[in-house]
Amino acid sequence: MKFRSVFDIIGPVMIGPSSSHTAGAARIGKMARQLFGRQPKWAKIHLYGSFEKTYRGHGTDVALIGGLLDFDTFDERIKDAFKQAEEAGMDVEFIEEEGSADHPNTARIKMGDDQGDFELVGISIGGGKAEITELNGFELRLSGNSPAILVMHNDRYGAIASVTKVLASHEINIGHMEVVRKEQGKDAMMVIETDQRIPEDILEELGTCDHILQVVTIAD
């Protein structure tokens, strides 16, 4: 594995004993919060592999809750995340899964409120870094290392072109892009990482493009 800087080896500034089990878990929770777009009222968190075996001792549980509360990895409030969640009216349940997963540090989060719910799978890959590998049944790779947008759309001709045309017109460079779909001609999703955060007015413009159903954003 190649590292871009010494900070990739040392890991992030963080609360907790483990970059993988604490900081990475907080990143998973925070990305889930950003993708949901608001604080959920409830969350059911399924833990697999090493997460399942050591989550209490390594602070994985409080880190995941802290992320869902939109706390950064270094936020002192993570230590009191259970109390913070209770005060915020967020009910969290942890489920220990004995089955195997593709990655040893895996969490499946089901979360929602009165307006809706969704489900994702996140993995902690070391050094405080995390990836989202599944969202509502779509397989993807979202690192959260760069600003990104997820565009839900109908699998139709011209949908991708309409989105990239808008980004190009505003001189927004795409660093990484992938398109996933469950079935030809049905729902699909674009995952687009960009070199800069996309302003709200451009996000709204993207939402008016042909065949676009929803646009959500995640900041680095």
Secondary structure, 3 states (H helix, E strand, C coil): CCCCCHHHHHCCCCCCCCHHHHHHHHHHHHHHHHHHCCCCCEEEEEEEHHHHHHCCCCCHHHHHHHHHCCCCCCCHHHHHHHHHHHHHCCEEEEEECCCCCCCCEEEEEEEEECCEEEEEEEEEEECCEEEEEEECCEEEEECCCCCEEEEEEECCCCHHHHHHHHHHHCCCCEEEEEEEECCCCCEEEEEEEECCCCCHHHHHHHHCCCCEEEEEEECC
